Amino acid sequence: MDAFFASIEQRDNPSYRGKPVIVGARPGHRGVVSAASYEARRFGIHSAMPINEAHGRCPQGVFVRPRMELYARESQEIMAVLTSFSPAVEQVSIDEAFVDITGTSRLWGSPAKTAEALAARVRDERWLTASIGIAPNKFIAKIASDLNKPNGITLAPFEQADIELWLAPMPVGRIWGVGAKTEALLDAMGVCTIGELQQCPCEFLVRRFGAAGRSLWELARGIDDRPVGEDGPARSISREHTFDRDCRDREEFRRILLSLARDVGRQARQQGLSAATVFLTYRLPDFSRHTRRTTLARPTALTRRIFEEAARMLDATRIPDGALRLIGVGVTNFGRAAQMDLFAGENDDPAVEASESAMDRINRRFGEKALFLGGEAKGTAASDRRMRGK
């Protein structure tokens, strides 16, 4: 999808159209850009940029707080459009997916016509634009989808020799797994383009980079044999909160954790997933990032379990100077949601599951804050940790 969050805001607010829209934290506060419209990108603004830097580059921009519930619902609608073209869909993020259209030509025509029809459906039904790459594998398709944004369709070569020529002038940073550190190492070797990487023997790359060297050698030639769907559903679900100022209030940490855990649990329940691992993440004032995790005796998607495990890890963590810049909670190691155990303990009480599912339904209908847990409200007593509130 093209500038997904920002495009949704422009669609829903006609006064934003044609203006630089920046979705993220409020200027003057800590936080980063989540998405920038193409008008904003002309000012050099991009995702993950500190919000105050974005404001300095474009003070006249429209700065909007994210509406994640809405973006998630919109993502589900778009994925439903994709699955109407092929059952083989692999969603890799909230705004991106691979679709295997092998064998669909009788329904939709050539790959190019299929892409045109798909883009038209998204545009007509959701009033949003998508950019599409057509290729023989996922790696090449991903690169192609980025070449003609926004609202572009790119047909990559399909013959091996043509693929290598097509890739050759591109920077090595286009290759999956080549981050800043690897790019710097390659640059030190005199390798700046994919074509220059193609000249390196596989054995040399393996000696230099270990097992990742073979992947570099293959991807430089456009070789990627992974089928669509191999990566499966989301590997983790997490939410984070950046404090406006370094925070030392442990009760505020718990309040934020509870709110984040509620959203993480809701997302897991919506996807029918139960997680065997809960993790706590936090960032210190020196920007160093730390993670603690625990494996549960029984997988869960309950907010109560997720919060209690995260809070337990927090209580057991010594925080230098007691201050945090960011705190987050997440779950991973998924399986499909299992039927409740008749002999489950208090934390797995079926009544808890029923009440949380009921909250999900009410908040989907009336807004994410129609109902919330008592511990999420500021001023909640420290002893009130049973999450009885409404």
C-alpha positions as CSV (number, residue, x, y, z in Angstrom):
1,M,0.0,0.0,0.0
2,D,1.1,3.6,-0.7
3,A,1.9,5.6,2.4
4,F,-0.8,3.5,4.1
5,F,-1.5,5.4,7.3
6,A,-1.2,8.8,5.8
7,S,-3.3,7.9,2.8
8,I,-6.1,6.7,5.1
9,E,-6.0,10.0,6.9
10,Q,-6.2,11.9,3.5
11,R,-9.0,9.7,2.3
12,D,-11.1,10.3,5.5
13,N,-10.2,14.0,5.8
14,P,-10.6,15.8,2.4
15,S,-8.9,19.0,3.8
16,Y,-5.7,17.0,4.1
17,R,-5.5,16.0,0.5
18,G,-2.6,17.5,-1.4
19,K,-1.0,18.5,1.9
20,P,2.0,17.0,3.7
21,V,0.5,14.6,6.2
22,I,2.7,13.2,9.0
23,V,1.3,10.4,11.2
24,G,3.1,9.9,14.4
25,A,3.8,11.5,17.8
26,R,2.9,15.1,18.5
27,P,5.5,17.7,17.7
28,G,7.2,18.9,20.9
29,H,7.0,15.4,22.3
30,R,9.2,12.3,22.0
31,G,8.4,9.9,19.3
32,V,8.8,9.2,15.7
33,V,7.1,9.4,12.3
34,S,4.9,6.3,11.6
35,A,4.0,7.3,8.1
36,A,4.4,10.3,5.8
37,S,2.4,11.2,2.7
38,Y,4.2,11.6,-0.6
39,E,3.7,15.4,-0.2
40,A,5.6,15.2,3.1
41,R,8.3,13.0,1.6
42,R,9.3,15.9,-0.6
43,F,10.6,17.5,2.5
44,G,12.8,14.5,3.3
45,I,10.5,13.2,5.9
46,H,10.3,9.4,6.3
47,S,9.1,6.8,8.7
48,A,11.1,6.3,12.0
49,M,12.4,9.9,11.7
50,P,12.2,11.8,15.1
51,I,9.0,13.7,15.1
52,N,10.6,17.0,16.0
53,E,13.1,16.7,13.1
54,A,10.1,16.2,10.8
55,H,8.4,19.3,12.3
56,G,11.6,21.3,11.7
57,R,11.7,20.2,8.1
58,C,8.0,20.9,7.5
59,P,6.3,23.0,10.2
60,Q,3.4,23.7,7.9
61,G,2.6,19.9,7.7
62,V,-0.5,18.3,9.1
63,F,0.6,16.2,12.1
64,V,-1.9,13.4,13.0
65,R,-1.9,10.9,15.8
66,P,-2.1,7.3,14.6
67,R,-5.5,5.5,14.6
68,M,-4.2,1.9,14.8
69,E,-7.6,0.3,15.3
70,L,-8.8,1.9,12.0
71,Y,-5.6,1.0,10.1
72,A,-5.9,-2.6,11.3
73,R,-9.5,-2.8,10.1
74,E,-8.6,-1.3,6.8
75,S,-5.8,-3.8,6.4
76,Q,-8.3,-6.7,6.9
77,E,-10.5,-5.3,4.2
78,I,-7.6,-5.1,1.8
79,M,-6.4,-8.6,2.6
80,A,-9.9,-9.8,1.8
81,V,-9.6,-8.3,-1.6
82,L,-6.3,-10.1,-2.2
83,T,-7.7,-13.5,-1.2
84,S,-10.5,-13.0,-3.7
85,F,-7.8,-13.1,-6.4
86,S,-5.9,-16.1,-5.0
87,P,-6.0,-18.2,-1.8
88,A,-2.2,-18.1,-1.6
89,V,-1.7,-14.8,0.3
90,E,1.1,-14.2,2.7
91,Q,0.6,-11.0,4.8
92,V,4.0,-9.7,5.9
93,S,2.9,-6.4,7.6
94,I,-0.2,-4.3,8.1
95,D,0.2,-2.8,4.6
96,E,2.1,-5.4,2.5
97,A,1.5,-8.9,1.3
98,F,2.6,-11.5,-1.3
99,V,0.0,-13.1,-3.6
100,D,0.9,-16.2,-5.6
101,I,-1.2,-15.9,-8.8
102,T,0.1,-19.1,-10.4
103,G,-2.8,-20.8,-12.2
104,T,-5.2,-17.9,-12.0
105,S,-4.9,-16.7,-15.7
106,R,-8.2,-18.3,-16.7
107,L,-9.9,-16.1,-14.1
108,W,-8.0,-12.8,-14.4
109,G,-5.9,-13.0,-17.5
110,S,-2.2,-12.2,-17.8
111,P,-0.1,-11.2,-14.7
112,A,-0.3,-7.6,-15.8
113,K,-4.0,-7.7,-16.2
114,T,-4.4,-9.4,-12.9
115,A,-2.4,-6.7,-11.2
116,E,-4.4,-4.0,-12.9
117,A,-7.7,-5.6,-11.8
118,L,-6.4,-6.0,-8.2
119,A,-5.2,-2.4,-8.0
120,A,-8.6,-1.2,-9.4
121,R,-10.5,-3.2,-6.8
122,V,-8.5,-1.7,-4.0
123,R,-9.0,1.8,-5.5
124,D,-12.7,1.4,-6.1
125,E,-13.6,-0.3,-2.9
126,R,-11.2,1.2,-0.4
127,W,-10.3,4.5,-2.1
128,L,-6.6,3.8,-1.6
129,T,-3.8,3.1,-4.0
130,A,-1.4,0.2,-4.1
131,S,1.9,-0.4,-5.9
132,I,2.5,-3.9,-7.3
133,G,5.5,-5.8,-8.4
134,I,5.1,-8.9,-10.6
135,A,8.0,-11.3,-10.6
136,P,9.0,-15.0,-10.4
137,N,9.7,-14.9,-6.7
138,K,9.1,-12.9,-3.5
139,F,12.5,-11.1,-3.4
140,I,12.2,-9.8,-6.9
141,A,8.5,-8.9,-6.5
142,K,9.3,-6.9,-3.4
143,I,12.0,-4.9,-5.2
144,A,9.7,-4.3,-8.2
145,S,6.8,-3.1,-6.0
146,D,9.0,-0.3,-4.6
147,L,10.2,1.0,-8.0
148,N,7.2,2.9,-9.3
149,K,5.4,4.3,-6.2
150,P,2.8,5.5,-5.8
151,N,0.1,3.6,-7.7
152,G,2.5,1.8,-10.0
153,I,2.7,-1.7,-11.5
154,T,6.2,-3.0,-12.3
155,L,6.8,-6.2,-14.3
156,A,10.2,-7.6,-13.5
157,P,12.2,-9.9,-15.8
158,F,11.6,-13.6,-15.5
159,E,14.7,-15.1,-17.3
160,Q,17.7,-15.6,-15.1
161,A,20.2,-13.7,-17.2
162,D,17.7,-10.8,-17.5
163,I,17.1,-10.8,-13.8
164,E,20.9,-10.5,-13.0
165,L,21.2,-7.6,-15.5
166,W,18.1,-5.9,-14.0
167,L,19.5,-6.1,-10.5
168,A,23.1,-5.2,-11.3
169,P,22.9,-1.4,-11.1
170,M,20.9,-1.4,-7.9
171,P,22.6,-0.6,-4.5
172,V,23.4,-3.6,-2.3
173,G,21.1,-2.1,0.3
174,R,18.2,-3.4,-1.8
175,I,19.0,-6.9,-0.8
176,W,17.0,-8.4,2.1
177,G,19.2,-8.7,5.2
178,V,21.7,-6.0,4.1
179,G,21.5,-3.4,6.9
180,A,23.7,-0.5,7.6
181,K,26.5,-2.7,9.2
182,T,26.6,-5.2,6.3
183,E,26.4,-2.4,3.8
184,A,29.4,-0.7,5.4
185,L,31.4,-4.0,5.4
186,L,30.6,-4.5,1.7
187,D,31.5,-0.9,0.9
188,A,34.8,-1.5,2.6
189,M,35.3,-4.4,0.2
190,G,34.6,-2.1,-2.8
191,V,31.1,-3.6,-3.3
192,C,28.5,-0.9,-3.6
193,T,26.1,-2.3,-6.3
194,I,24.4,-5.7,-6.7
195,G,26.4,-6.1,-9.9
196,E,29.6,-5.8,-8.0
197,L,28.4,-8.4,-5.5
198,Q,27.6,-10.7,-8.3
199,Q,31.3,-10.8,-9.1
200,C,32.2,-12.2,-5.7
201,P,32.6,-16.0,-5.5
202,C,30.2,-17.8,-3.2
203,E,33.0,-19.4,-1.2
204,F,34.5,-15.9,-0.6
205,L,31.2,-14.6,0.7
206,V,30.7,-17.6,3.0
207,R,34.2,-17.2,4.5
208,R,33.5,-13.5,5.0
209,F,29.9,-13.6,6.3
210,G,29.3,-17.2,7.3
211,A,25.9,-18.8,6.4
212,A,24.6,-15.4,5.4
213,G,27.2,-15.3,2.6
214,R,25.4,-17.9,0.6
215,S,22.1,-16.0,0.9
216,L,23.9,-12.8,-0.3
217,W,25.3,-14.8,-3.3
218,E,21.8,-16.2,-4.2
219,L,19.9,-12.9,-3.7
220,A,22.4,-11.0,-5.8
221,R,21.3,-13.3,-8.6
222,G,17.6,-13.0,-7.8
223,I,17.4,-16.6,-6.5
224,D,14.7,-17.0,-3.9
225,D,12.9,-20.4,-3.7
226,R,10.6,-19.7,-0.7
227,P,6.9,-20.3,-1.5
228,V,4.3,-17.7,-0.7
229,G,2.9,-18.5,2.7
230,E,6.1,-20.0,4.1
231,D,6.6,-17.3,6.6
232,G,3.0,-17.8,7.9
233,P,1.1,-15.3,10.1
234,A,2.7,-12.7,12.3
235,R,5.7,-13.9,14.2
236,S,5.0,-11.6,17.1
237,I,2.4,-9.0,18.2
238,S,3.7,-6.1,20.3
239,R,2.9,-2.5,21.3
240,E,5.2,0.1,22.7
241,H,4.9,3.5,24.4
242,T,7.4,6.3,24.4
243,F,7.2,8.7,27.3
244,D,7.2,12.4,26.7
245,R,10.0,12.7,29.4
246,D,12.1,10.0,31.1
247,C,9.7,8.4,33.5
248,R,10.5,7.0,37.0
249,D,7.0,6.2,38.2
250,R,6.6,2.4,38.5
251,E,2.8,2.7,38.8
252,E,2.8,4.6,35.5
253,F,4.8,1.8,34.0
254,R,2.1,-0.7,35.1
255,R,-0.7,1.4,33.9
256,I,0.9,1.7,30.4
257,L,1.7,-2.0,30.4
258,L,-1.9,-2.8,31.1
259,S,-3.1,-0.7,28.2
260,L,-0.5,-2.1,25.8
261,A,-1.3,-5.7,27.0
262,R,-5.0,-5.1,26.3
263,D,-4.3,-4.2,22.7
264,V,-1.8,-7.1,22.2
265,G,-4.3,-9.5,23.6
266,R,-7.1,-8.1,21.5
267,Q,-5.0,-8.5,18.3
268,A,-4.1,-12.1,19.2
269,R,-7.7,-13.0,19.9
270,Q,-8.8,-11.5,16.6
271,Q,-6.3,-13.7,14.8
272,G,-7.3,-16.8,16.8
273,L,-3.8,-17.1,18.2
274,S,-2.4,-18.1,21.6
275,A,1.1,-17.2,22.6
276,A,3.5,-19.3,24.5
277,T,6.0,-16.5,25.1
278,V,5.4,-13.0,26.6
279,F,8.2,-10.4,26.3
280,L,8.8,-7.1,28.0
281,T,10.9,-4.5,26.2
282,Y,12.2,-1.2,27.5
283,R,14.6,1.6,26.5
284,L,16.7,3.5,28.9
285,P,17.5,7.2,28.8
286,D,20.8,6.4,27.0
287,F,18.7,4.8,24.2
288,S,19.9,1.3,24.9
289,R,17.2,-1.3,24.3
290,H,16.5,-4.3,26.5
291,T,14.2,-7.3,26.4
292,R,13.0,-9.8,29.0
293,R,10.9,-12.8,28.0
294,T,9.2,-15.7,29.7
295,T,7.7,-19.0,28.4
296,L,4.2,-19.8,29.7
297,A,3.2,-23.3,30.9
298,R,0.1,-22.8,28.8
299,P,-0.3,-20.5,25.7
300,T,-2.7,-17.6,26.1
301,A,-4.3,-14.7,24.4
302,L,-5.8,-13.2,27.6
303,T,-4.9,-9.6,28.5
304,R,-4.8,-10.6,32.2
305,R,-2.1,-13.3,31.6
306,I,-0.1,-11.1,29.3
307,F,-0.1,-8.1,31.7
308,E,0.7,-10.2,34.8
309,E,3.7,-11.8,33.1
310,A,5.0,-8.5,31.8
311,A,4.4,-6.8,35.2
312,R,6.2,-9.7,37.0
313,M,9.2,-9.3,34.7
314,L,9.2,-5.5,35.3
315,D,9.1,-6.0,39.0
316,A,12.1,-8.4,38.8
317,T,14.1,-5.9,36.6
318,R,16.6,-3.5,38.1
319,I,16.4,-0.3,36.1
320,P,19.5,2.0,36.5
321,D,18.4,5.3,37.9
322,G,14.8,4.0,37.8
323,A,14.1,5.8,34.6
324,L,12.7,4.6,31.3
325,R,12.3,6.3,27.9
326,L,10.1,3.6,26.4
327,I,8.2,0.5,27.6
328,G,6.5,-2.2,25.6
329,V,5.0,-5.7,25.8
330,G,4.5,-8.4,23.2
331,V,3.8,-12.0,22.6
332,T,5.3,-14.6,20.3
333,N,5.7,-18.4,19.7
334,F,2.1,-18.7,18.4
335,G,-0.3,-21.6,18.0
336,R,-3.9,-21.6,17.1
337,A,-6.2,-20.8,20.1
338,A,-7.1,-23.9,22.0
339,Q,-10.3,-24.8,23.8
340,M,-10.2,-23.7,27.4
341,D,-9.1,-26.4,29.8
342,L,-11.8,-27.4,32.3
343,F,-9.1,-27.7,35.0
344,A,-7.3,-24.4,34.2
345,G,-6.3,-22.2,37.0
346,E,-7.6,-18.8,37.9
347,N,-5.6,-16.9,35.2
348,D,-7.2,-19.1,32.6
349,D,-10.8,-18.7,33.9
350,P,-13.2,-19.1,31.0
351,A,-15.2,-16.2,32.5
352,V,-12.1,-14.0,31.9
353,E,-11.9,-15.0,28.3
354,A,-15.6,-14.4,27.8
355,S,-15.4,-10.9,29.4
356,E,-12.4,-9.9,27.3
357,S,-14.0,-11.1,24.1
358,A,-17.1,-9.1,25.0
359,M,-15.0,-6.0,25.5
360,D,-13.5,-6.7,22.1
361,R,-16.9,-6.8,20.4
362,I,-18.1,-3.6,22.2
363,N,-15.0,-1.6,21.4
364,R,-15.1,-2.7,17.8
365,R,-18.6,-1.3,17.5
366,F,-18.3,1.8,19.6
367,G,-14.6,2.7,19.6
368,E,-11.5,1.4,21.3
369,K,-12.1,3.4,24.5
370,A,-15.8,2.5,24.9
371,L,-14.7,0.1,27.6
372,F,-11.3,0.0,29.3
373,L,-9.7,-1.7,32.3
374,G,-9.7,0.1,35.6
375,G,-5.9,-0.1,35.9
376,E,-5.5,1.9,32.7
377,A,-7.0,5.0,34.3
378,K,-4.5,7.4,35.9
379,G,-4.7,7.5,39.6
380,T,-5.6,3.8,40.0
381,A,-4.6,2.5,43.4
382,A,-1.4,0.4,43.4
383,S,-3.2,-2.4,45.2
384,D,-5.9,-2.6,42.5
385,R,-4.2,-5.1,40.2
386,R,-7.1,-7.5,39.7
387,M,-8.3,-5.4,36.7
388,R,-11.8,-5.3,37.9
389,G,-12.6,-1.9,36.4
390,K,-14.7,-1.0,33.4
